[in-house]
Amino acid sequence: MTGRSPGRAFRRLWAAYAVSAYGSGLGFGALPLTAVLVVHASPAQVSALSAAGPAAGALVAVPLAPWVERHRKRAVMIGMDVCRFAAMASIPVAHWLGRLGFAQLLAVSAVVAAARIAAGAASGAFLKILLPERDLVAANARLESTNWSSIAVGPPLGGAAAGAFGPVTTVFADALSYLLSALCLTAVRARGDVPAGQAPRTSAGTAGGISAGLRHLLGRPGLRSLWINNMLVSGLIMATEPLLAVLLLRDLGFPPWQYGLAFAAPCLGGLVGSRLARRTVARHGRRRVLRVAGTLRAVWLIGLAATPSGTAGLVTVIAVELAIIVHMSLYTPVLAAYRLEQTPRHLVARTLTAWSVGQQTAIAVLTALAGLLADATGPRTALTAAGLLALATPLLLPGRRRLAQAPVGRPERDARPAPAPGPSPRTSSTVPSWTGRGRVTPRPAAVPTPCVSSPWNSCGAVRA
């Protein structure tokens, strides 16, 4: 994509993503803050909000997978943005009416998590429709850089706004970003977007929920290994966040601004890694990037367990998080492009849903287990255990042979049937052919086949 225009449709899609990402960055942590400062929830309730919401969202997202397949992907993305706007906007409305409770926060967390999974599945399928496969790494790198820049900029601004006007204000700002994103998506057009009710069906049908996507993930050795590895790495990294909060704020006495700086500053590394993704793949190859960056994003986690107090502790956390984020942002666009290339178009939404459901479930389970271990032994011990497990995850990355598996799922607009062979104007209808018994028998002559204009065919070939 670099060196030529990405196209108006992708730019509009990118703008919609940016609006949503920056709104979510501004409202980062707004639900837990609202639970603590407005609803006065207990620590156990805050932990439940962090773990149970995404887990419930993953369960709700399961029946959404076939629905996403059967509808226009742009319409699904717009619908999920409107759904998230309504859910998030209900919090300030209930607060202004004096009716806000913890149960509503839990329900909103589940709805937003489910809508995020469905929107992610639809956007991945839409991106494969919108762009040729050679542009997928560059496109995902641009989206990844936008995501990390929003995390670097949004939380400090959101924290300042929450301190000045209350956390409910940032919740409302996040809700508005979803509405603006939906408006941006209405201007995006793609000719290959499958109309409602006309999505192709596999032999298993679409009624099986995400089972077809799950079978696809498990049936492709490279995808299977990457999926299992990603579930564990993402789950372990996310499980350390509440542990690190307890360690820094309670045990080491970090002021809140230092705690926010420790998480916001390293996100600038996400801009570096995502912008290097395309060039790194061009120079070293996709397989090497997936293995090396996939390894380096996991080996640094153990360093958080050795965080000291004072300025040295702040520098340690920033350095460790920076190393993780740089390699993660380099790895993620390449992984996303490989995943789309390995998935046929009619299975993209269900495959991405299965991937997200597995990841959210792993995050919820590992976060809960890490919390129990921290309660019993302390946050440093739990951080050490998570870091040691992360050191073993590179063993699950696929080898060269698995990553070399051929792409599947050519774009439908390129899958044109070859013209039926007809008599050649230059040759007779038959030419001699030697049989195994030494006799000459007639066989049909080779017929020049018109070249199909497609990136999947090479012009000039003659097929018999």
Protein Blocks (a to p, Z undefined) as FASTA:
>chain_A
ZZpaebjklmmmmmmmmmmmmmmmmmgoklmmmmmmmnopafklmmmmmmmmmmmmmmmm
mmmmmmmmmpcfklmmmmmmmmmmmmmmmmmmmmmnopacfklmmmmmmmmmmmmmmmmm
mmmmmmmmmpcfklmmmmmmmmmmmmmmmmmmmmmmmmmmmmmnojklmmmmmmmmmmmm
mmmmmmpccfklccehiaccdfkojmlojmlmmmmmmmmmklmmmmmmmmmmmmmmmmmm
mmmmmmmmmmnopafklmmmmmmmmmmmmmmmmmmmmmmmmmnopklmmmmmmmmmmmmm
mmmmmpcehjllmmmmmmmmmmmmmmmmmmmmmmmmmmmmmpcfklmmmmmmmmmmmmmm
mmmmmmmmmmmmmmmnojklmmmmmmmmmmmmmmmpccfklmmpccehiafklmccdddd
dddfkbcfbdcdddfkopacdddddddddddddfkbcehiacZZ
